[in-house]
Amino acid sequence: MEGIWIGLRNFLRPFRGIHKKYLYLYVAMFEWSHNLRWIDFDFLRRLLFPTSTYFPT
């Protein structure tokens, strides 16, 4: 747990203070990046081209 809190503190440091109203959004960004173990082609395809994207043929 200590490692995660230190990681969160280091993640928030560049923002130089944030409003507590938006703290949960910054924590969610950190949680997403922390839980992302690897980036592969399939992940990038789903991120950059959602299913609603239309590709003309």
PyMOL Python script that loads the backbone (N, CA, C, O; Angstrom):
from pymol import cmd

cmd.read_pdbstr("""\
ATOM      1  N   MET A   1       0.817  -1.188   0.000  1.00  0.00           N
ATOM      2  CA  MET A   1       0.000   0.000   0.000  1.00  0.00           C
ATOM      3  C   MET A   1       0.866   1.258   0.000  1.00  0.00           C
ATOM      4  O   MET A   1       0.535   2.247  -0.655  1.00  0.00           O
ATOM      5  N   GLU A   2       1.964   1.216   0.730  1.00  0.00           N
ATOM      6  CA  GLU A   2       2.803   2.415   0.782  1.00  0.00           C
ATOM      7  C   GLU A   2       3.319   2.788  -0.598  1.00  0.00           C
ATOM      8  O   GLU A   2       3.427   3.969  -0.926  1.00  0.00           O
ATOM      9  N   GLY A   3       3.636   1.790  -1.402  1.00  0.00           N
ATOM     10  CA  GLY A   3       4.136   2.059  -2.747  1.00  0.00           C
ATOM     11  C   GLY A   3       3.102   2.747  -3.618  1.00  0.00           C
ATOM     12  O   GLY A   3       3.430   3.622  -4.419  1.00  0.00           O
ATOM     13  N   ILE A   4       1.843   2.342  -3.454  1.00  0.00           N
ATOM     14  CA  ILE A   4       0.772   2.971  -4.241  1.00  0.00           C
ATOM     15  C   ILE A   4       0.585   4.415  -3.815  1.00  0.00           C
ATOM     16  O   ILE A   4       0.416   5.287  -4.666  1.00  0.00           O
ATOM     17  N   TRP A   5       0.613   4.687  -2.522  1.00  0.00           N
ATOM     18  CA  TRP A   5       0.440   6.067  -2.052  1.00  0.00           C
ATOM     19  C   TRP A   5       1.592   6.961  -2.491  1.00  0.00           C
ATOM     20  O   TRP A   5       1.384   8.122  -2.842  1.00  0.00           O
ATOM     21  N   ILE A   6       2.796   6.425  -2.472  1.00  0.00           N
ATOM     22  CA  ILE A   6       3.944   7.193  -2.943  1.00  0.00           C
ATOM     23  C   ILE A   6       3.813   7.458  -4.440  1.00  0.00           C
ATOM     24  O   ILE A   6       4.128   8.548  -4.918  1.00  0.00           O
ATOM     25  N   GLY A   7       3.346   6.449  -5.174  1.00  0.00           N
ATOM     26  CA  GLY A   7       3.121   6.639  -6.602  1.00  0.00           C
ATOM     27  C   GLY A   7       2.075   7.704  -6.875  1.00  0.00           C
ATOM     28  O   GLY A   7       2.240   8.517  -7.784  1.00  0.00           O
ATOM     29  N   LEU A   8       0.993   7.709  -6.092  1.00  0.00           N
ATOM     30  CA  LEU A   8      -0.045   8.729  -6.247  1.00  0.00           C
ATOM     31  C   LEU A   8       0.501  10.108  -5.914  1.00  0.00           C
ATOM     32  O   LEU A   8       0.216  11.076  -6.619  1.00  0.00           O
ATOM     33  N   ARG A   9       1.276  10.203  -4.855  1.00  0.00           N
ATOM     34  CA  ARG A   9       1.865  11.490  -4.491  1.00  0.00           C
ATOM     35  C   ARG A   9       2.784  12.010  -5.588  1.00  0.00           C
ATOM     36  O   ARG A   9       2.754  13.195  -5.917  1.00  0.00           O
ATOM     37  N   ASN A  10       3.593  11.135  -6.147  1.00  0.00           N
ATOM     38  CA  ASN A  10       4.480  11.541  -7.231  1.00  0.00           C
ATOM     39  C   ASN A  10       3.702  11.895  -8.495  1.00  0.00           C
ATOM     40  O   ASN A  10       4.122  12.766  -9.257  1.00  0.00           O
ATOM     41  N   PHE A  11       2.576  11.230  -8.722  1.00  0.00           N
ATOM     42  CA  PHE A  11       1.733  11.536  -9.873  1.00  0.00           C
ATOM     43  C   PHE A  11       1.099  12.919  -9.722  1.00  0.00           C
ATOM     44  O   PHE A  11       0.980  13.652 -10.704  1.00  0.00           O
ATOM     45  N   LEU A  12       0.693  13.283  -8.507  1.00  0.00           N
ATOM     46  CA  LEU A  12       0.024  14.561  -8.274  1.00  0.00           C
ATOM     47  C   LEU A  12       0.991  15.735  -8.170  1.00  0.00           C
ATOM     48  O   LEU A  12       0.577  16.883  -8.333  1.00  0.00           O
ATOM     49  N   ARG A  13       2.242  15.481  -7.908  1.00  0.00           N
ATOM     50  CA  ARG A  13       3.221  16.539  -7.694  1.00  0.00           C
ATOM     51  C   ARG A  13       3.306  17.549  -8.834  1.00  0.00           C
ATOM     52  O   ARG A  13       3.335  18.745  -8.544  1.00  0.00           O
ATOM     53  N   PRO A  14       3.349  17.161 -10.107  1.00  0.00           N
ATOM     54  CA  PRO A  14       3.467  18.159 -11.185  1.00  0.00           C
ATOM     55  C   PRO A  14       2.270  19.102 -11.295  1.00  0.00           C
ATOM     56  O   PRO A  14       2.386  20.176 -11.887  1.00  0.00           O
ATOM     57  N   PHE A  15       1.127  18.717 -10.736  1.00  0.00           N
ATOM     58  CA  PHE A  15      -0.053  19.559 -10.855  1.00  0.00           C
ATOM     59  C   PHE A  15      -0.024  20.744  -9.893  1.00  0.00           C
ATOM     60  O   PHE A  15      -0.833  21.662 -10.031  1.00  0.00           O
ATOM     61  N   ARG A  16       0.877  20.746  -8.935  1.00  0.00           N
ATOM     62  CA  ARG A  16       1.103  21.848  -7.997  1.00  0.00           C
ATOM     63  C   ARG A  16      -0.164  22.277  -7.257  1.00  0.00           C
ATOM     64  O   ARG A  16      -0.499  23.461  -7.209  1.00  0.00           O
ATOM     65  N   GLY A  17      -0.836  21.328  -6.700  1.00  0.00           N
ATOM     66  CA  GLY A  17      -2.034  21.620  -5.917  1.00  0.00           C
ATOM     67  C   GLY A  17      -3.283  21.521  -6.763  1.00  0.00           C
ATOM     68  O   GLY A  17      -3.379  22.118  -7.835  1.00  0.00           O
ATOM     69  N   ILE A  18      -4.229  20.763  -6.267  1.00  0.00           N
ATOM     70  CA  ILE A  18      -5.476  20.588  -6.996  1.00  0.00           C
ATOM     71  C   ILE A  18      -6.626  20.843  -6.027  1.00  0.00           C
ATOM     72  O   ILE A  18      -6.469  20.714  -4.813  1.00  0.00           O
ATOM     73  N   HIS A  19      -7.754  21.196  -6.565  1.00  0.00           N
ATOM     74  CA  HIS A  19      -8.929  21.434  -5.744  1.00  0.00           C
ATOM     75  C   HIS A  19      -9.496  20.096  -5.295  1.00  0.00           C
ATOM     76  O   HIS A  19      -9.547  19.146  -6.077  1.00  0.00           O
ATOM     77  N   LYS A  20      -9.922  20.017  -4.037  1.00  0.00           N
ATOM     78  CA  LYS A  20     -10.413  18.737  -3.532  1.00  0.00           C
ATOM     79  C   LYS A  20     -11.697  18.295  -4.227  1.00  0.00           C
ATOM     80  O   LYS A  20     -12.065  17.121  -4.174  1.00  0.00           O
ATOM     81  N   LYS A  21     -12.376  19.235  -4.879  1.00  0.00           N
ATOM     82  CA  LYS A  21     -13.570  18.882  -5.639  1.00  0.00           C
ATOM     83  C   LYS A  21     -13.222  17.954  -6.800  1.00  0.00           C
ATOM     84  O   LYS A  21     -14.036  17.115  -7.183  1.00  0.00           O
ATOM     85  N   TYR A  22     -12.022  18.096  -7.362  1.00  0.00           N
ATOM     86  CA  TYR A  22     -11.608  17.311  -8.521  1.00  0.00           C
ATOM     87  C   TYR A  22     -10.600  16.227  -8.179  1.00  0.00           C
ATOM     88  O   TYR A  22     -10.077  15.569  -9.079  1.00  0.00           O
ATOM     89  N   LEU A  23     -10.319  16.029  -6.908  1.00  0.00           N
ATOM     90  CA  LEU A  23      -9.321  15.044  -6.502  1.00  0.00           C
ATOM     91  C   LEU A  23      -9.665  13.649  -7.002  1.00  0.00           C
ATOM     92  O   LEU A  23      -8.779  12.905  -7.422  1.00  0.00           O
ATOM     93  N   TYR A  24     -10.938  13.292  -6.960  1.00  0.00           N
ATOM     94  CA  TYR A  24     -11.327  11.946  -7.373  1.00  0.00           C
ATOM     95  C   TYR A  24     -11.013  11.694  -8.851  1.00  0.00           C
ATOM     96  O   TYR A  24     -10.745  10.556  -9.236  1.00  0.00           O
ATOM     97  N   LEU A  25     -11.043  12.736  -9.680  1.00  0.00           N
ATOM     98  CA  LEU A  25     -10.715  12.571 -11.097  1.00  0.00           C
ATOM     99  C   LEU A  25      -9.222  12.299 -11.286  1.00  0.00           C
ATOM    100  O   LEU A  25      -8.839  11.464 -12.105  1.00  0.00           O
ATOM    101  N   TYR A  26      -8.384  13.002 -10.531  1.00  0.00           N
ATOM    102  CA  TYR A  26      -6.946  12.764 -10.610  1.00  0.00           C
ATOM    103  C   TYR A  26      -6.606  11.368 -10.091  1.00  0.00           C
ATOM    104  O   TYR A  26      -5.748  10.687 -10.653  1.00  0.00           O
ATOM    105  N   VAL A  27      -7.278  10.941  -9.020  1.00  0.00           N
ATOM    106  CA  VAL A  27      -7.044   9.604  -8.482  1.00  0.00           C
ATOM    107  C   VAL A  27      -7.488   8.549  -9.490  1.00  0.00           C
ATOM    108  O   VAL A  27      -6.835   7.515  -9.630  1.00  0.00           O
ATOM    109  N   ALA A  28      -8.594   8.799 -10.195  1.00  0.00           N
ATOM    110  CA  ALA A  28      -9.051   7.857 -11.222  1.00  0.00           C
ATOM    111  C   ALA A  28      -8.046   7.763 -12.359  1.00  0.00           C
ATOM    112  O   ALA A  28      -7.801   6.673 -12.876  1.00  0.00           O
ATOM    113  N   MET A  29      -7.453   8.900 -12.760  1.00  0.00           N
ATOM    114  CA  MET A  29      -6.421   8.865 -13.803  1.00  0.00           C
ATOM    115  C   MET A  29      -5.224   8.041 -13.344  1.00  0.00           C
ATOM    116  O   MET A  29      -4.690   7.233 -14.103  1.00  0.00           O
ATOM    117  N   PHE A  30      -4.805   8.250 -12.094  1.00  0.00           N
ATOM    118  CA  PHE A  30      -3.676   7.480 -11.570  1.00  0.00           C
ATOM    119  C   PHE A  30      -4.026   6.004 -11.487  1.00  0.00           C
ATOM    120  O   PHE A  30      -3.204   5.155 -11.832  1.00  0.00           O
ATOM    121  N   GLU A  31      -5.233   5.684 -11.035  1.00  0.00           N
ATOM    122  CA  GLU A  31      -5.650   4.295 -10.908  1.00  0.00           C
ATOM    123  C   GLU A  31      -5.649   3.605 -12.270  1.00  0.00           C
ATOM    124  O   GLU A  31      -5.213   2.460 -12.386  1.00  0.00           O
ATOM    125  N   TRP A  32      -6.135   4.297 -13.298  1.00  0.00           N
ATOM    126  CA  TRP A  32      -6.146   3.723 -14.635  1.00  0.00           C
ATOM    127  C   TRP A  32      -4.722   3.450 -15.121  1.00  0.00           C
ATOM    128  O   TRP A  32      -4.431   2.378 -15.651  1.00  0.00           O
ATOM    129  N   SER A  33      -3.838   4.437 -14.933  1.00  0.00           N
ATOM    130  CA  SER A  33      -2.462   4.249 -15.401  1.00  0.00           C
ATOM    131  C   SER A  33      -1.727   3.191 -14.580  1.00  0.00           C
ATOM    132  O   SER A  33      -0.875   2.477 -15.110  1.00  0.00           O
ATOM    133  N   HIS A  34      -2.049   3.086 -13.302  1.00  0.00           N
ATOM    134  CA  HIS A  34      -1.401   2.085 -12.449  1.00  0.00           C
ATOM    135  C   HIS A  34      -1.869   0.675 -12.817  1.00  0.00           C
ATOM    136  O   HIS A  34      -1.074  -0.264 -12.799  1.00  0.00           O
ATOM    137  N   ASN A  35      -3.131   0.524 -13.144  1.00  0.00           N
ATOM    138  CA  ASN A  35      -3.679  -0.790 -13.464  1.00  0.00           C
ATOM    139  C   ASN A  35      -3.344  -1.242 -14.883  1.00  0.00           C
ATOM    140  O   ASN A  35      -3.483  -2.422 -15.204  1.00  0.00           O
ATOM    141  N   LEU A  36      -2.910  -0.328 -15.723  1.00  0.00           N
ATOM    142  CA  LEU A  36      -2.565  -0.676 -17.095  1.00  0.00           C
ATOM    143  C   LEU A  36      -1.201  -1.361 -17.085  1.00  0.00           C
ATOM    144  O   LEU A  36      -0.179  -0.715 -16.855  1.00  0.00           O
ATOM    145  N   ARG A  37      -1.187  -2.634 -17.329  1.00  0.00           N
ATOM    146  CA  ARG A  37       0.055  -3.406 -17.233  1.00  0.00           C
ATOM    147  C   ARG A  37       0.877  -3.347 -18.505  1.00  0.00           C
ATOM    148  O   ARG A  37       2.106  -3.302 -18.445  1.00  0.00           O
ATOM    149  N   TRP A  38       0.231  -3.348 -19.635  1.00  0.00           N
ATOM    150  CA  TRP A  38       0.958  -3.326 -20.886  1.00  0.00           C
ATOM    151  C   TRP A  38       0.105  -2.626 -21.939  1.00  0.00           C
ATOM    152  O   TRP A  38      -1.120  -2.558 -21.835  1.00  0.00           O
ATOM    153  N   ILE A  39       0.768  -2.125 -22.922  1.00  0.00           N
ATOM    154  CA  ILE A  39       0.094  -1.504 -24.048  1.00  0.00           C
ATOM    155  C   ILE A  39       0.417  -2.348 -25.267  1.00  0.00           C
ATOM    156  O   ILE A  39       1.580  -2.486 -25.646  1.00  0.00           O
ATOM    157  N   ASP A  40      -0.615  -2.913 -25.879  1.00  0.00           N
ATOM    158  CA  ASP A  40      -0.412  -3.702 -27.070  1.00  0.00           C
ATOM    159  C   ASP A  40      -1.271  -3.131 -28.199  1.00  0.00           C
ATOM    160  O   ASP A  40      -1.992  -2.150 -28.015  1.00  0.00           O
ATOM    161  N   PHE A  41      -1.181  -3.750 -29.343  1.00  0.00           N
ATOM    162  CA  PHE A  41      -1.885  -3.257 -30.519  1.00  0.00           C
ATOM    163  C   PHE A  41      -3.396  -3.256 -30.309  1.00  0.00           C
ATOM    164  O   PHE A  41      -4.081  -2.313 -30.707  1.00  0.00           O
ATOM    165  N   ASP A  42      -3.914  -4.308 -29.685  1.00  0.00           N
ATOM    166  CA  ASP A  42      -5.358  -4.405 -29.469  1.00  0.00           C
ATOM    167  C   ASP A  42      -5.864  -3.283 -28.561  1.00  0.00           C
ATOM    168  O   ASP A  42      -6.927  -2.717 -28.813  1.00  0.00           O
ATOM    169  N   PHE A  43      -5.119  -2.962 -27.517  1.00  0.00           N
ATOM    170  CA  PHE A  43      -5.496  -1.871 -26.628  1.00  0.00           C
ATOM    171  C   PHE A  43      -5.514  -0.543 -27.370  1.00  0.00           C
ATOM    172  O   PHE A  43      -6.464   0.228 -27.233  1.00  0.00           O
ATOM    173  N   LEU A  44      -4.483  -0.270 -28.148  1.00  0.00           N
ATOM    174  CA  LEU A  44      -4.424   0.986 -28.897  1.00  0.00           C
ATOM    175  C   LEU A  44      -5.543   1.066 -29.933  1.00  0.00           C
ATOM    176  O   LEU A  44      -6.108   2.137 -30.154  1.00  0.00           O
ATOM    177  N   ARG A  45      -5.863  -0.051 -30.562  1.00  0.00           N
ATOM    178  CA  ARG A  45      -6.936  -0.056 -31.551  1.00  0.00           C
ATOM    179  C   ARG A  45      -8.274   0.292 -30.898  1.00  0.00           C
ATOM    180  O   ARG A  45      -9.045   1.083 -31.443  1.00  0.00           O
ATOM    181  N   ARG A  46      -8.548  -0.295 -29.736  1.00  0.00           N
ATOM    182  CA  ARG A  46      -9.802   0.003 -29.044  1.00  0.00           C
ATOM    183  C   ARG A  46      -9.820   1.424 -28.496  1.00  0.00           C
ATOM    184  O   ARG A  46     -10.879   2.049 -28.438  1.00  0.00           O
ATOM    185  N   LEU A  47      -8.682   1.935 -28.101  1.00  0.00           N
ATOM    186  CA  LEU A  47      -8.616   3.301 -27.567  1.00  0.00           C
ATOM    187  C   LEU A  47      -8.774   4.336 -28.667  1.00  0.00           C
ATOM    188  O   LEU A  47      -9.506   5.311 -28.497  1.00  0.00           O
ATOM    189  N   LEU A  48      -8.104   4.141 -29.784  1.00  0.00           N
ATOM    190  CA  LEU A  48      -8.093   5.145 -30.841  1.00  0.00           C
ATOM    191  C   LEU A  48      -9.267   5.014 -31.805  1.00  0.00           C
ATOM    192  O   LEU A  48      -9.694   6.007 -32.394  1.00  0.00           O
ATOM    193  N   PHE A  49      -9.789   3.815 -31.972  1.00  0.00           N
ATOM    194  CA  PHE A  49     -10.888   3.592 -32.905  1.00  0.00           C
ATOM    195  C   PHE A  49     -12.040   2.905 -32.193  1.00  0.00           C
ATOM    196  O   PHE A  49     -12.165   1.683 -32.267  1.00  0.00           O
ATOM    197  N   PRO A  50     -12.882   3.661 -31.509  1.00  0.00           N
ATOM    198  CA  PRO A  50     -14.013   3.030 -30.821  1.00  0.00           C
ATOM    199  C   PRO A  50     -14.959   2.354 -31.818  1.00  0.00           C
ATOM    200  O   PRO A  50     -14.864   2.573 -33.026  1.00  0.00           O
ATOM    201  N   THR A  51     -15.847   1.554 -31.311  1.00  0.00           N
ATOM    202  CA  THR A  51     -16.739   0.788 -32.177  1.00  0.00           C
ATOM    203  C   THR A  51     -17.698   1.690 -32.968  1.00  0.00           C
ATOM    204  O   THR A  51     -18.215   1.277 -34.006  1.00  0.00           O
ATOM    205  N   SER A  52     -17.933   2.896 -32.494  1.00  0.00           N
ATOM    206  CA  SER A  52     -18.849   3.788 -33.203  1.00  0.00           C
ATOM    207  C   SER A  52     -18.171   4.538 -34.346  1.00  0.00           C
ATOM    208  O   SER A  52     -18.828   5.282 -35.074  1.00  0.00           O
ATOM    209  N   THR A  53     -16.866   4.349 -34.508  1.00  0.00           N
ATOM    210  CA  THR A  53     -16.146   5.037 -35.588  1.00  0.00           C
ATOM    211  C   THR A  53     -16.509   4.423 -36.930  1.00  0.00           C
ATOM    212  O   THR A  53     -16.532   3.200 -37.076  1.00  0.00           O
ATOM    213  N   TYR A  54     -16.787   5.257 -37.889  1.00  0.00           N
ATOM    214  CA  TYR A  54     -17.171   4.800 -39.218  1.00  0.00           C
ATOM    215  C   TYR A  54     -15.967   4.832 -40.127  1.00  0.00           C
ATOM    216  O   TYR A  54     -15.301   5.860 -40.243  1.00  0.00           O
ATOM    217  N   PHE A  55     -15.679   3.718 -40.773  1.00  0.00           N
ATOM    218  CA  PHE A  55     -14.602   3.643 -41.735  1.00  0.00           C
ATOM    219  C   PHE A  55     -15.206   3.466 -43.122  1.00  0.00           C
ATOM    220  O   PHE A  55     -15.818   2.432 -43.389  1.00  0.00           O
ATOM    221  N   PRO A  56     -15.055   4.431 -44.002  1.00  0.00           N
ATOM    222  CA  PRO A  56     -15.596   4.245 -45.345  1.00  0.00           C
ATOM    223  C   PRO A  56     -14.846   3.137 -46.092  1.00  0.00           C
ATOM    224  O   PRO A  56     -13.648   2.947 -45.881  1.00  0.00           O
ATOM    225  N   THR A  57     -15.533   2.427 -46.940  1.00  0.00           N
ATOM    226  CA  THR A  57     -14.891   1.335 -47.665  1.00  0.00           C
ATOM    227  C   THR A  57     -14.521   1.734 -49.073  1.00  0.00           C
ATOM    228  O   THR A  57     -13.970   0.925 -49.819  1.00  0.00           O
TER     229      THR A  57
END
""", "prot")
cmd.dss("prot")
cmd.show_as("cartoon", "prot")
cmd.util.cbc("prot")
cmd.orient("prot")
